[in-house]
Amino acid sequence: MLYRHFGSKEGLFDAAVKGMATRFNEIRRTLPDTLEDRLPYYFERATDDQQWVRLLLWEALHTGEEPAVNEEERFAHMQQAVDGVRADQAAGVLPADLDAGQLFLSFQALAAHPSAFPQMTRFITGMNPTDPAFRAQRAEFLRRLGRYLSAGSLGAGDDGAMDASVRTYIDAIPPEHRPLFDRLHRLLLEVHPEATVALSYKMPTYKVGARRLYVAAWKHGVSLYGWEAGRDAGFSARHPELTTGKGTIQLRPDAAAGIADDELRDLVRAALGK
């Protein structure tokens, strides 16, 4: 009866995929506004829809790298999701210095891997992906990871280390410069998660012990101020194309795009010490 109704195994699979796609569209329409809430949301939906995860695994084993059922339509569908990531990056919701496709693919992996490989989940954590304890632990981990990627916490969030005036300043940064500020904020807290952030001289000021690093938006980008002469790990000498001064570097978004995160981390370490 199945073959009479669907015509073939591929027809049956196509019908199943289309039914699951309807569910995926609903998930996209109900996404939370912040990455902090989205990552656990993706995970919960993948854990609730384990049939979908297993269906995709079966398809991968069956087709390998050959075209999948309804390939073109499904490709276009996924590209719409990637376009949504790009829009969120432009709005400052997601980190703008990461590739949108890789970012969305990583979201899917973070959400679906425990259900796709329950034995690996058990080997690593000692729990099955459907265990309430694992689900709660995973959701909290993803929530914290979302805050980290959004440059919102790990030293500057729940513990009150960032005051309200700084948040007001950040929210007022022009959209074209916000991704660069968020990138610098994230890197600063990677190197110094213990840093506190307060408004000083009308600029966000990162404090570690007696040292200070000021990060301020200006009309062409973001500037960094405040370190002693020679404490920039050679950054200024390597980048003569940048406008620099004593303890000051002005970064334009286009110039910053060509500077690796590791080099900016070294600048932070030299300026604030570590």
C-alpha positions, 0 to 999 in steps of 0.5 A: 500500500505504501508503494501504491500511494508513494510510488517508490522508496524515494517518493516515500522519503520525499513525502517524509522530508516535506512533512519535516520541513513544515516543522522546520519552518515553524521553528524558524518562525518562532526563534528567540531573539537572542543567541543565548536563547536560540542555541538551547531552543535548537537543541530542545527541538532536535531532541524532541524531533529525533525521528527527523535526525535519524531520517537525515542520518539514514539519508546520508548513509543511503545517498553519500555525496550524491544528490539528495531527494528534492535537492534543489528545493532543500538547498534553497530552503537552507540558503534562506536560513543562512540569509537569516543568519546574515541579517541577524549579523547585520543587526548585531544579534550574531557575531559578524566576523564569522562566516554565516554558513559555517555559523548556521552549520555549527548551530545545527551540529551543536543541536543535533549531535547528541541525538545523532550519536547517542552512544558518543553522548553516553561515552562522554557524559555518562548520560543519554541525550533524552535524560532530563539531567543531560537535557538541562545540563546541555541547555545551560551550556548552550545558553552560556555559549550563546552569551559568550559568542554574543560577547555578552557575558563571561565576566561581564554579565550575570555577576554585575561586572558590566554596569547599566551605563555601559550597556546603554553606550553599547546599544547606541553604537551605530549598526555599521560599527557594532560588530567590530565593537562586539568582536573586541569586547569578546576578545577582551573577555576571552583574555581577561574574563575577570575584567570589569567594565564601566563607563569612564571618560564617557567610554567603556573601560575594561579594568584589570587590577590597576590597568585600564583599556578604553574602547570607544566608537567613533564616526569611522570605527572603534578606537582603543586607548590607554596603555603605556608606550611600548605595551602594544606587542608591536601592533602599531609597528606592524600596521603602519596603515592604521592611525595610531598615537601614544597608547591609541589605535583607531580601527576601521571595520574594513581594516580590522577585517584583515587583522587576525583575532590572535593578533588582537588578543596579543594586543590586549595581553600587552595592554592589560597584562597577562 
